[in-house]
Amino acid sequence: MDFIKKEVMQMKENNMGLFLHKDSSSVDIGPLRSRFTGQNATVGFDGVMEEMMDMLTGRQSTRQIIPIVGMGGIGKTTLARNLYVSRLIVRHFDLLAWATISQEYSMKGILLEILLCIKSQESKETYSAMREDELGLVLHKTLIGRRYLIIMDDMWSIEAWELVKFFFPDNNNGSRIIVTTRLRIVASQLTDSRGIEMSFLDDDQSWNLLCQNVFGEQGCPNLELEEIGKKIAKSCKGLPLSIVVIGGLLAKSERTREYWEYVFENISSIVNLEDNERCLRILNMSYDHLSVQLKPCFLYLGSVFPEDDKIRVSWLIKLWVAEGFLKPKSGKSMELVAEEYLNDLIERNLVLVHIRGSSGKIKFCIIHDLLRDLCLRQAEKEKFVCVFTRDNHSSLDAQQIETQHRIFIHRGKWEEELDIPRMSHAVQSASLTRSMICDFKEVLPSLNMRLLRVLKSNDRALHYGDIYSIEAIFQLVNSRYLAIRVDWMQISLYLSSLHHIWNLQTLIVYGAWNTIAPPEIWKMHQLRHIEFVMLDLPDPEMDGRDQDKIIVLENLQTLLQIRNFKCSEAVVKRIPNVKKLRLYYQDVEQLSSFCLNNLCRLEKLESLGCYFALEKEPIIRNHLLQNLNFPHSLKKLLLYRTRLHWGDMAIKIGSLPFLQVLKLETNAFCGDEWETIEGQFCNLKFLLIEDCGELRYWRTESSHFPCLEQLSLRDLDILEEIPWGIGEIPTLETIVLKFCSHSAVISAKEIVEEQLENGNEDLRVRVYFWKHYQLENLVTTPNFQVEIH
């Protein structure tokens, strides 16, 4: 390994380190290998280079396939090129060959390219005259008994490998095949062993790459340019392709602060125009490779959310469903199909996971700025959507947008620059619009859009009770998706007409407290998601004629947040497929009508939140909790001020077979001791105990939480210690303590130290204190982090 590090350092000194050529998509690598050893900018991927060299020259004798995976422009081909010309690699292998596969390939073309690398003395005409099987036979005979390295660059389909794999013999002598691809699924189909997943450059690496592209080995000449240069490098979001394009421009331009500031302020448009739009051409290959169903989903994702937005996946999925982009699959809900589509885009490195929730599901995703620019350009080209931006909002007129089916108006730092009257006038003419997403805080235009199916608005006028606007919204009879912010005093007046929007799938209302839903809501069989700050949901109206004609809301999956939910049999029958339910109890009356034991009849329920604001009504609370039963289907449970006893845990919660996330907040449980038992919490991955202030003793063993990955403890002032067995849970990754007792913190420190002594370097502890807290004997280490608030 030391020899490999020395080789990588030598490559850096000779300017042969990771470089990016002016045309990274079509370079003839092969017999003229020396062509690629010129003066080029070094990228900060030394660690990846070392890892790859170790995999290539390691002792494993069987033939290995090593995928290099990452989005377009991240440096996959560059890494492969540098390995290909490395003196260590050239000496290690008897034969080296390179083939660029791309989206359009042929068996003969792949074999021909490899043979011309290996047998450079032969003419192309000789091999071109041969049949595919003849070329394959020649290649197989050439490789037999030799240690070879074959690089197959830019593979988009496993079929390309299937065509030629039989011609690469396993000589049991350490031969290797490198495959670069943007698609994780291709990598997983090629091999079960690990490959290399390319990451974005950090800020320092980005600046180093930009600096070397602009100034070469001389470095940046002054601090003024360095200051703005680092901002430019950071704005490229770690993508080497973008950095190199900007670097090429700056290298041949005037080196003044004024010009560099201009570049910084216009970096997106410059990257997309420079070098004949090379960035967009490279990234556009990923778009072209998408299926007919995925293309509109990708364009929508890149257009509907503002630049640098963290995209909430639950919103995105609901919007995709409402827009009708998804192809139904037998036995799967449209939401599950949408999740599959999103995962497909992630596997293609077009979308990045930003935050996962406590259950491990993707909560937020992001898209690189260059890919977003690609979406906006393609969407405009296909007339897929009209996006109002700082640059175009003043030039768009009624005639240009009157035929637009989708209009997106993003909030942003340039909101004050909007020409509101002109924009409102233009939007009013868009009578054919199907979708409007309007997140700036100004007055919506009159909604003369009878065909509107999707409306997502953060309109200030609605929030402050503009009656006309609210009334107009509930006359949009073709709507499938409504997400609005309103004044709570007004919304109930217009919900009575809600049932006229008979195709409505999603209703999300912010700012509306103590809203009463109309009884007709039980006749809206298309409903999939209902989300309010607080909603009173009445029991369905029943009479003799309706007994045999119950309308079941088969599609309803989300109900948030329902106040004083009685959970009557009549209601439970109508929502058999609800997956997410949040309940809030306060000022409860007619106690005998509440049947919380019926919750266990919701056999599809996966996520449940129960909030009890009944501190002054302990008798009512205890009566409700006595009948509280949870369905076995639950994966996530949140309890707030329920004041259950720790002894109830084993009876009501511990035995839930699929429970993965348990959040106990503010007096969810009371009592000073919790002792767990064997055979429970079999699948629990995340446990939060917050502000259960009576808890002093917690007794447990590692086997009582066999799958726990994250433990979070907050505001536990008298907890004496974290049980020693917690540290011995093999799956545990993180312990977080926020504002807990000093003794609990000390026990966490001792746990992580013992685990380090036992060879467990994966466990991390993070501790948060108030500023005034006196820290004693708490030395920060990589595995034990302390933060002061």
N, C-alpha and C positions, 0 to 999 in steps of 0.2 A: 504493500500500500504506500509506503514511503517513496518507492520508486515512481509510482503513478503520480503522487503529488509533485515530485521533482519534475516529471515530464510536463505536467500542466503548467507549472511555474515557468518552465523553459519556453513553452508555447506563448505565454503571456509576454515574456521578455522579447521574443522574436515577432511580436504582433501577429501571432498565429492563433490567438485565443478566439473564443466564440465571436464570430463576425457575421455581419449581414451584408449581402451583396446588393447591388442596385436592382437586380432582378432575381428575386429569391424563388421564383416559380418555374423558371425554365433555364437551368444552367447545365451544360454538358459536363458531367463529372465522369471521369473514367481514365483513359490512357493519358490524358493531359492533366494529371493531378496537380502538377506544379502551378497551373493557372490559378489555383485557389489559395496560394500561400503568400499573397501580396500584403501590402500594408492596409489593415482593416481595423475598425474600432472593436475593442474588446468589451464584451458584455459580462456582467458579473455573475456568471453561472459556473464558477470554478468547482463548487461542490457537486453539481450535477455531472460535470465532466469527469470528475474523479470517480463518482459512483458508476457511471457508464463504463469507464475503462476497467474498473474492477470486475464488472459483470462480463465484459468481453474477454478479459484475460484470466478469469478465475479458474479454479481447478475442476469445475464440473465438466466432465468430458462429453456428455451427450449434447447433441445439437440443440441450441437454445434459440427461441424466438423472443426478441426483446422489443416491445412496443414503446414508442415515444408519443405521448398523447398531449394535445393542447389545442387551443383555438388558433385560427389562422393568424399569422404574424407574430406568434409568441416565441418563435425561435427553434422549432422542431428540426427543420431542414438544416438550419445553421449548426445546431449541435451535431447532427449526423455528419455534416461536411467536415467539421473539425476533427471528429473521430476518424473519418476516412483518410485524412491527410496527416494524422498524427504519426510521428516516426515510430513510437512504441507499437501502435496498431499495425503499421506497415511491416514492421519486423516480426510481429507475432503471427500474422497470418500468411499462408502461402499464396492465396489468391484473394483479391478484393474486387467487387463489382457493384455497380450502382444502376438502378432502374427507377425511373419516375413513372408512377402508375397513373395518377390523376383520375378524373371521373370517366373519361373515355379511354379505354384500354383494349388491348387484344392479347391473346396468348402469344401470338407470334411476335408482336411488338416488344413484350416483356423479355422473352427469351433472346431476341435479337439484341436488345440493349445490353443485357448481361454478358452475352458472348463477345460483343465488341469491346467490352471492358477487359475481359479476361484474355481474349485472343486478338489483341490489337493489330497483330501483323496480318490478320486475314482481312480481306476487303468486305465491305458491306454488301456489295453485289453478290458475292459468293453465298453469304448466308441468306440474303433476301430471296434467292432462287430456291431455297430449301423449304420443305413442308414443315408444319409445326412439330409433328412427331419426330422428324429428322433433327430439328434444332434441339428438341428436348433430349434426344439421345446423345447428341454431341456434348451438351452441357453436363449431363449426368456422368458421362465417361471422363470429362475433364475434371469434375469435382471429386470423383472417387479417390479415396486415399489421401486427399489434400485437406488441410485446415483452411477453411474459407470464411470470409465475411461478405455477406450480400446485404446491401441496403436497398429496401423497397420504399421509396419516398412517396408520400401523399396518397395513401391508399384509402379509398372511400367504401369499399365493399369487400367482404370476405370471399366473394366469388373470384376476385382477382387472384387471391392466394390459392384457392381450390384448383384453379386451372394449371398452376405450375408447381405445386408443392411436391409432386412425385419425382421431380427432377433434381431435388436437393437431398442427397443421401446423408444419412447420419453415420459419419465415419468414426464416431466415438473418440474424437480427437480434439474437441473443443470448438467446433465450427459454430458460427453465430449468424443470425439473420435479424437485422434491425428493420422495423416497420414504423414509419411515421404516419400518424393519422389524426384527424380532428375528432374522430368518433370513438367514444369509449366502448361501444358495443363491438366494434371491430377488434379492438385490443383484447377484450374478454373472450372473443371467439377464437382468436389466434393462440392464446396460451392461458393456462391457469396461474402461471407464475407472475410475479410482479414485474412491472415495467417502470417507465419514468413518466410522471405526470408533470408537465411543465407549469411553473408558477409565474405570476407576474413579478417583475422586478420591484424591489423596494425603492424608496426615494433616493437613497445614496447610490444604489446601482444605476438607477435611471439617470442621475446627474453624471455619473462617471461615463456612461455610454454616450450621452449627449456631448459631454465635454471632449471626449476622444474623437467623436465624429466631426466636431467643429474645429478644434484646435490641434488635434493629433497629440503627439507626445509632449508638446510644449505646455499644455495646460492652459486654464483660463487666465488671461493676463491681468485682470483687475477685479476687485471685490464688487464693484458696481454691476458688472455683467454677471458675475457669479450669483449675486442675489436674485436678479430677475431670471437668470438661466435655470436656477433650481426650481423656480415657480413654473417655468415652461416644462421642465422635465417631469415635475409632479403632475402637471395637467395631462400628460400622456397616459396616465393611469397604469404605468408599468408595462405597457405593450411595446416591445422592442421595435417592431415595424414602424409604429408611429414616431418613436424617438429618432430613429434613423432618418426618416423622411424629413422631419423638422431639422435635424442636424445637418442634412445635406443642403437645405435652404439657407440656414444660418452661416454655413461655411463659405458660401459664395455671395453673401450679402454684407452690407455695411455693419460694422460691429459697434453700434451706438446703442445707448440705453433706450433712446426713443424708438428705434426700430424694433428692438427686442421686446419692448412693452407692447408695441403694435402686434407682434407675433403672438405674445401671450394672450392678448385680448381677443384674437381672432384665430386661435389655434385649430379649432375644429374645421373651419372652412379652408384654412391653409393646408392642413393634412389631406383633406379630401380633393384638393385641386392640384397639389404638387405632383410632379413626375407622372403626368397623364393619369391622375386618379388611381395610382397603383394600389394604394391601400384598399380602396373600395373594390377594385377588380379582384384582389385576392380574397377579400371577405365575401364578395358576391358569390363566389363558388359555393360557399356553405348554404347560402339562400337558394341557389339553383338546385341544390341536391335535396331540398325539402320536398315532402309529399304534398299533394294538393290540399290535404286537410291541415298540414302544419304551417303552410305559408301564411294564410290569413291570421293564424294565432300568433305567429312571430311578428308580423307587421303590426298587429294590434298592440302587443306587449311593448314594442319599441316606440309606439306613437302615443298611446293613451296616457302614459306616465311621464311627468316632466324629467328633464335631464338630472341625473344624480339622485333620482328618487329611489328609495327603498321600496320595492314593489311588494305589497301585501298579497300573498298567494291566494288567500281566501277571497279577496275582491276580484283578483284576476280570473279565478275559476268561475265565479258567478257571472262575470261579464262575458266570458267565452260561451258559457251555456246560453245566456240570453241572446247573444248575437247569432247563435245557430251555426257556429263553426265546426261543431263536433259531429263525428259520424257515430251513430248509436251502435253499441255492442251488446249482444244478447247477455242477459244476466248481470249487467253492470249499470250503475247509475251514471248519468251524464257527468257528475262530479268526479267519479273515479276515472272515467275516460279522460277528462280534462287533466287530472293528475298524471296520467300516463303520457299525455301530450307534453306536459311541462317537463317531465323526467326525460323524455326523448330529446327536447331542446337542450337540456342540461348535459345529457350524454354526448351531444354534438358540440359541446363547448360554445354554444351560442348564448346561453343564460348561465349565470353563476349563482350558486347558493350563498346567501348572505347570512341568514340566521336560521337555525333550527329551533323549534319549540322544545319544551321539556319532554315531549313524547318522542322526539327525533324527527318529526315531520317538518318539512320545509315551511317556515313561517314568512320569511322575506327572501326575495331574490333580487338580483341586480343585472344590468346589462351594460357592457362597456360602451363608452361614448361613441366609438367608431361604428359599432354595430347598431347603435341607436340612429346614428346618421344614415347608415345604410337603410334602415327601416323607413325613415322619413322620406328619403329619396325614392325608394321603391314604391312607397305608399302614394306619393304624389304622382309618380309615373303611371301607376295603375288606377289613379283616381279612387283609391281605397279609402282615403280620409283627407279631410282638410284640417290642418293643425295651425291655429293662430300662434304666431311667434312674434318676438320683438321686431324681426326684420320684415315680416310680411303683413302684419295686421293693418297697417295704414294703407296698403296698396290693394287689399282685397275689396272688391265691390260686390254688389248684389248679383250682378250678372255672372260673376265667376263662381259663386258658391250656391246659386239657386238649385243646381242639380246635385249638390254634394249629399251623399247618404250618411256621412259621419262627420261631425264637427267637434274638435277638441280645443278647448281654450284653457291653457295651463296657467296656474299661478306662477309667480316668480319674482325675482328681485327687480324685474322691469315692469311690475304691475302698474306703477304710477305713470309709466309712459304710454299706457294704452289709450287709444282714442275711443273712449267708451261709446259716445253717441254714434260715431261712424260704424263701429263694430256691431253695435246692437241693431242698427238699421240693416246692415248686410245680413246678419243672422236671421232677421225676421223674414227675409225673402226666401229662406231655405225651406220651402214648404214640403219638399220631398225628403227631408232629413229623417233618418231612422234612429240615429244615435247622437246624443249631445252630452259631452262631459265638460263641465264648466267649473273649475276650481278657484277662479279668482273671486274676490269678495266685492262684487258689485251687483247691480240690479240685472236680473235676467231680462232679456227681451220678452215681449208678449209671445207666449208659446202657441203660435198659430201653426202647429206641426201635428196634424192629426195622425200622421203615420209614425210618429216617434215611438220607438220600442225601448230605447235605453236612455235614461236621464240620471246623471250623477251630478249633483250641484251643491256647492258650498255658498250659495247666494245669500248675501247679507240681508236682502229685502225679505226673504222667506223667514230668516231667523228672527227678524223684528216684526213679523206679523203682517206682511203685505197680503191682504185678503185676496186681491185679484190673482196674485201669483199662485197662491196655494190652491185656489179654486180651479185655476187653469190646469194645474198639474193633475188634479183628480178628474179631469175631463179627457185626459190622454188615454183613450179607451183601448189603444193597441199596445200599451206599455207592457213590457216583460220585466223590466228592471227599473226600480225607482229608489234612488238613494239621495235623500235631501236633508237639509238642516232647517228646522222650523222653530217657531215660537210655540211653547207648549199650550198657551192659552187658546190658540187658533186651530190646531190640527184636528181636535176631536169633532169640530163642527163639520168637517168635510169627509171624515172617514166613513160616514154613512153611505156615501156614493162609491165606496171602494169596490164593491162587488160588480160595478159596471166595467171595471178593468178586468175582464174575465180571463185574459191570458197572462195576468201578472204572475211572475215566478219569484221575484225578490223584492221585498219592501224593507228598506233600511231608513229609519228616521232618527236623526240626531236632535237633541235639545227638547224632546217632548217627554215631559214627566207626567205620570198619572193619566195616561191616555187610555180611553176606553174603546176597545175594538167593537165594531158592530156585529150583531149575531150573524149577519149574512157572510161573515168571513168564513164560516164553516161550509159554505157552498162553493168556495173558490178552489176547485180541485187541482189547478195548475201550480198553486203556491209551493215553493221549495224552501224559502228562507224568509223569516220574519225577525227583524232586529230593531228593538226600541230601547231607549234608556229605561223606560218603565211602561209596561202595558198591562191593562186589566183585560183578561180574556174571558168573556162570559161563556157560560154553558150553552150548548146548542139549544135552539128552540125546538121543543118536542110537542107534537100533538098526535092524535090517534091515526091520522092519515100518513104520518111520516115514519111510523114504527118500522115498516118493512123497506123503507127507502133512505137508509142512512148513507150520506155522502162521506166516503172515506177519503181523506187527503193523503193519498198514497205517496205523493211526491214530497211531502213536507219533511224536511230534514233538520231545520234549525228554528228554535224558538227562544229568543232572547229579548228582554229580560221580563219574565211574566210575574206580575205581583199577585200574591195570595192565590196561587194556582191550587185549585181544589183537588185536581187529579181524580175527578169523578170517572166512573166507568164509561159514561157517555162520551167524555172527551178522549180517554185513552183508546177507545175503539176507533176513533177517527184519526189518530196520528200513530199508526203502528210502526212507521219507518223513521220516526224522528231519531236523529243521531246526536244532536247537540241541544241541551236544554239548560237554561239558567233561571232559577227561581228566587224570588225575594218576598219575604214575609214581614208584614208590619200591620198594626191595627186590625188584627184578625177578628172577624165576627162570624157568628153562626158556626161554631166549632164543629158541630156534628156533621156538617156537609163536607168536611175535609177527609180525604181518603188517601193519604200518602203511601199507604201500603200498595196502592195500585201502580206505583212507579216500577215495581218489579215486573209488571206486565209489558213494559216497553222493551221488547226483546232486542231491538236494534240500537238502543241508546248506548253511545260510546263516551260522551262527555257530559258531565252534570255538575252544575254549580248551585249550591244552596246557601242563601244569605238570610240570616235571621236577625231582624232588628226588633227583638222582643225582650230587651233587657228588663223592662218594667212589667212584663207579663209572663213570669216564669211558669205559671200553671198552664197557660196556653201553649207555650213553647214545649214544655215537657209532654203535653198530650200529643202534639204534632210529631215530636221525635219518637215517641213510643211506637207509633205506627209507621215510622220511616223505614222502608225496605228498598235496597238497591238491586237493580237487575244485574245478573251475572255477566252481561255483555259489556259492562263499564270498563273503559280503558283509562279514563281521566276523571278524577273526582276532586272538587274544591268545596270545602266547608268553611263557613264564616259565622262566628258567634252562635254556633249550635249548642255549645256547652255540654256536649256528650261526655261521659266518663270514660277514662282510659280502658276500663274493663269492657266497654261496649265495642272497642276496636276489633277484637277477635270475632265477635258475634256478627257485627254488621259489615265490616270492611275487609279484614284480613284474609277472609276466605274467597274474595272475589277473584276468579281464576285468571282474568285477562287484564287486571288493573296494572297500568304502567306508570301513572302519574298520580300522586296523592299530595294535595296542598291543604294544610291545616292552618287557617289564618284566624287571628284575633279571637282567642277563647273558643276555638272550635272544639277543644277538649279541656276539661278541668280535672283537677286532682294533682297530687304531687309526685305520683309514681306511675311509670308505664313499663310494664314487663311484657315482652313479646314471647310468642311460643313457636315451636317448630311447625313447619308445614304450611305457613301462611306467607302472603306477599310473594308468591312464587315468581311473578313476572314484573314486580315493581322496579322501575329504573330511576325514578325521580321522586324524592321525598322532601317536602318543605314543611317545617314547623315554625310558625311565626306568631309571636306574641301570645303564646299559651303560657301566661305568666306564673301559673302555679306549679309548673313542671320542675321538679328538683332532681329526681332520680330516674334515669332511663337504663333499663337492664335488657340487654339483648346479646345474641351470638351472631357470628358471621353467617351461619347457615339459615338464620331467620330472614335474611334479605339476600338471597343467593344471586340476584341479577342487578342489584342496586349500582347505578353509575354515578349519580349526583345526589349529594346530601346538602341541603341548605337550611341553616338555623338562624333565626332572626329574633332579636328582642327577647331572648330567654335570659332574664336577669339573674335567676337563682339556680339555673342548671349547674350541677356540680361538676360533671364531666361528660365527655362523649364516651360511650361504651368502648372498651378496648377492642372488642370483637369487630367493630365497624371497620377498622383499618385492615382487617384480614379478609374482607370481602374481595374476591379476586377480580370482580368487574368494576370496582369503585375507582373513579377517575378524579373526582373533585369533591372537596368539602369546603363549603362557604359558611363563614360565621359573620353575621352583621350585628354589632352592638349586643353581643352576648357577654356572659359573666367571664371574668378573668380566668377563673379555674377551668372553664370549658375551653377557652383558647389555649391554655397551657396543655391540656390533655390532647388537643388536636395537634399541637406542636410535637408532643411526645409520640403520638401515633405515626406521624409522617417520618420522624427520625428513626423509629423502629423499622418502618417499612423500607427505608433506605438501607439500613443495616442488613436487612434480609434480601436485598437485591431488587426491590420494587421501586423503580425510578419514575413510574407513571403517575403515582398519586400526587395531586396538587391540593394545597390548602390556601385559601384566600381569607384574610381577616380584615374586617372594617371596624374602626373605632371612631368615636367622636373626637374632636380636636383636643378637648380638655383631658382626655384619658391618659393616665400615666403609663407609658410602656416600660415594662421591666423584663429584662432577659428575653426579649423577643427580637432576635437577630434575623433579618430577612435573608432567605436563601432562594434558589430557583424553585424549590418545592414548597416554600412557605413564604407567602407574600403578605405584607401588611400595608393597609392603606388608611390614611387619616382623612376624615371628613370634617 
